[in-house]
Amino acid sequence: MSRIGKKEIILPSGVSVAVEEGAVTVKGPKGELSTPTHPKVAYAIAGSTVSVNRLDDTRVARAQHGLRRTLLANLVEGVSKGFSKTLEVIGVGYKVSTQGGTVSLSVGFSHQVEFKLPQGIEAKVEGNKLTLAGIDKQLVGETAARIRRVRPPEPFKGKGIKYETETIRRKAGKSGGKK
């Protein structure tokens, strides 16, 4: 039995779950999200808890059990609290700013890089830190990864765009003199 799949999901106040044909919809104070269901997995709603059960012990059912429970738990957390990722822009002259739904990056190119944010993602800048927030965990993570891809951190000076929690493995530069 999947250790993750057998855990029950506790619904916070103001969050409701509805199981329809082919999808599970979660509504909460921050919005509404849905995820597709799988025919080998059943959902049981009892009061303020939701449990995910597999219908048989096939390989596919075992694989989907923990996955569907995690996807549903992410939806519940997203509509109640939301998700955020913080990126740091490190380098001399490197800047980040937001205007409307666009993030402007000055990261050492001859031009500014304009990044249009997808629907449902909000950006906030504090100094050299860019915080992305939204209710969809996958969309927040993918947007942060795409912004990081504009100028990933390099290993010699550490210049570039990195996640706040990321550690950059530094390399030594060229040796000082020849022997």
Backbone torsions as a table, in degrees:
resi	resn	phi	psi	omega
1	MET	NA	137.7	-179.8
2	SER	-67.0	127.6	179.8
3	ARG	-65.6	-37.6	179.0
4	ILE	-75.9	-42.8	-175.9
5	GLY	-62.4	-31.2	-176.4
6	LYS	-84.8	-6.5	175.9
7	LYS	-73.2	139.6	177.1
8	GLU	-83.1	150.5	177.2
9	ILE	-99.6	122.1	179.5
10	ILE	-91.2	125.4	-178.6
11	LEU	-87.1	124.1	175.0
12	PRO	-68.4	166.7	-179.9
13	SER	-66.6	139.6	-179.5
14	GLY	89.7	1.0	-179.9
15	VAL	-111.2	131.7	178.2
16	SER	-127.4	146.3	-179.2
17	VAL	-120.1	133.7	176.9
18	ALA	-128.7	128.8	178.3
19	VAL	-100.6	116.8	178.6
20	GLU	-113.4	-178.9	178.5
21	GLU	-67.7	109.2	175.3
22	GLY	87.2	-2.5	-178.8
23	ALA	-156.5	153.7	173.3
24	VAL	-114.9	126.4	-178.4
25	THR	-111.8	133.7	179.3
26	VAL	-120.5	126.5	177.9
27	LYS	-115.8	138.8	-179.6
28	GLY	-152.2	-173.9	-177.6
29	PRO	-64.8	-26.8	-178.3
30	LYS	-92.5	-12.7	179.2
31	GLY	152.9	-160.0	-176.6
32	GLU	-133.2	134.1	178.0
33	LEU	-134.3	156.7	175.1
34	SER	-142.6	156.7	178.4
35	THR	-138.0	147.1	179.2
36	PRO	-70.1	153.1	176.5
37	THR	-97.1	173.1	176.8
38	HIS	-125.4	141.3	-176.8
39	PRO	-65.2	-17.6	-179.9
40	LYS	-89.6	0.3	-175.8
41	VAL	-124.6	137.1	178.9
42	ALA	-117.6	146.5	179.6
43	TYR	-111.9	134.4	179.0
44	ALA	-123.6	118.5	179.9
45	ILE	-103.0	122.5	179.8
46	ALA	-133.1	100.4	179.3
47	GLY	66.6	-118.0	-178.9
48	SER	-104.6	22.8	176.2
49	THR	-130.3	150.8	176.1
50	VAL	-126.6	132.5	175.6
51	SER	-119.9	146.0	-179.9
52	VAL	-112.1	125.7	-177.3
53	ASN	-126.0	144.0	175.7
54	ARG	-93.3	150.8	-173.4
55	LEU	-86.2	-23.7	176.0
56	ASP	-150.1	-177.4	-176.4
57	ASP	-106.2	29.8	176.5
58	THR	-71.7	165.6	-179.2
59	ARG	-61.3	-41.3	-179.8
60	VAL	-65.2	-42.8	-179.3
61	ALA	-64.7	-40.9	178.5
62	ARG	-65.0	-38.9	-179.9
63	ALA	-67.6	-39.1	-176.5
64	GLN	-78.6	-22.0	-174.4
65	HIS	-58.4	-58.7	-179.1
66	GLY	-67.9	-36.3	-179.7
67	LEU	-61.7	-50.5	-177.0
68	ARG	-66.3	-33.9	177.2
69	ARG	-67.1	-42.1	179.6
70	THR	-66.8	-41.6	177.7
71	LEU	-61.0	-42.6	179.3
72	LEU	-67.1	-40.6	178.6
73	ALA	-63.5	-37.5	177.2
74	ASN	-65.6	-37.2	177.2
75	LEU	-64.9	-43.4	-179.2
76	VAL	-63.4	-43.9	179.1
77	GLU	-67.0	-37.1	-178.8
78	GLY	-65.3	-45.5	-178.0
79	VAL	-76.8	-15.3	178.4
80	SER	-98.5	-46.9	-177.5
81	LYS	-110.9	-40.3	-175.0
82	GLY	93.1	171.1	-178.9
83	PHE	-125.8	153.7	175.4
84	SER	-147.4	151.5	174.9
85	LYS	-132.9	140.3	179.4
86	THR	-115.3	131.1	177.4
87	LEU	-113.1	144.6	175.9
88	GLU	-112.7	135.9	176.7
89	VAL	-105.3	112.3	-173.8
90	ILE	-117.4	127.9	176.8
91	GLY	152.7	152.2	179.4
92	VAL	-69.0	123.5	-179.7
93	GLY	81.4	-0.3	178.8
94	TYR	-80.5	130.9	-178.2
95	LYS	-137.3	157.7	174.9
96	VAL	-137.5	140.2	176.8
97	SER	-148.3	158.7	178.1
98	THR	-123.2	147.3	174.2
99	GLN	-148.1	112.3	-176.5
100	GLY	64.4	-125.5	179.7
101	GLY	-101.9	27.8	-177.6
102	THR	-127.2	138.9	174.5
103	VAL	-106.9	126.9	178.2
104	SER	-104.5	125.8	-178.1
105	LEU	-116.5	125.8	170.4
106	SER	-108.9	98.6	-172.0
107	VAL	-129.4	44.0	172.4
108	GLY	90.5	2.7	175.4
109	PHE	-88.9	170.9	178.2
110	SER	-73.9	-7.5	-177.8
111	HIS	-139.3	163.1	173.9
112	GLN	-80.9	143.0	177.1
113	VAL	-97.0	121.8	178.9
114	GLU	-98.1	125.6	179.8
115	PHE	-119.2	116.0	179.6
116	LYS	-83.5	125.4	-178.7
117	LEU	-78.0	140.7	176.2
118	PRO	-70.0	163.2	178.8
119	GLN	-60.5	131.4	177.2
120	GLY	97.3	-0.6	179.3
121	ILE	-113.6	131.5	176.9
122	GLU	-113.8	143.4	179.8
123	ALA	-121.1	143.2	178.1
124	LYS	-137.1	135.1	-177.8
125	VAL	-113.5	132.5	173.5
126	GLU	-132.8	99.9	-178.2
127	GLY	67.8	-116.9	179.3
128	ASN	-102.9	14.8	-179.4
129	LYS	-108.9	134.1	177.8
130	LEU	-115.1	119.8	179.9
131	THR	-108.7	122.9	176.9
132	LEU	-102.9	135.0	-178.5
133	ALA	-136.5	148.3	178.1
134	GLY	-175.7	178.5	-178.5
135	ILE	-97.5	-15.6	-178.6
136	ASP	-99.6	111.3	-175.8
137	LYS	-59.7	-42.5	-178.8
138	GLN	-64.6	-41.8	-178.2
139	LEU	-69.4	-38.7	177.4
140	VAL	-64.1	-45.6	-180.0
141	GLY	-65.7	-41.8	-179.9
142	GLU	-67.1	-39.4	178.0
143	THR	-65.2	-42.9	177.8
144	ALA	-62.4	-40.3	180.0
145	ALA	-66.1	-38.1	179.3
146	ARG	-68.4	-38.7	177.0
147	ILE	-67.1	-39.9	178.8
148	ARG	-62.5	-35.0	-178.9
149	ARG	-65.1	-17.9	178.5
150	VAL	-60.9	-44.1	178.5
151	ARG	-151.3	84.6	179.8
152	PRO	-65.3	154.4	-178.2
153	PRO	-65.8	139.7	178.6
154	GLU	-99.2	153.1	-168.8
155	PRO	-80.5	-9.3	-175.3
156	PHE	-89.4	-52.2	178.5
157	LYS	-106.7	-13.9	-179.8
158	GLY	82.7	13.2	-179.1
159	LYS	-73.4	144.1	177.3
160	GLY	137.0	-165.0	179.8
161	ILE	-107.9	123.5	-179.1
162	LYS	-133.5	160.9	173.7
163	TYR	-70.4	153.5	-178.6
164	GLU	-61.6	-37.1	-176.6
165	THR	-90.6	-4.1	-175.6
166	GLU	-75.0	140.4	174.6
167	THR	-108.6	127.7	-179.0
168	ILE	-94.2	124.8	176.1
169	ARG	-76.2	118.3	-175.5
170	ARG	-91.7	144.8	176.8
171	LYS	-110.7	152.6	173.8
172	ALA	-77.0	146.2	179.1
173	GLY	-77.4	-162.7	177.6
174	LYS	-64.2	150.9	179.2
175	SER	-71.3	151.6	-173.5
176	GLY	-63.3	-47.2	-176.8
177	GLY	-139.2	162.2	178.5
178	LYS	-92.4	151.5	-177.5
179	LYS	-109.0	NA	NA
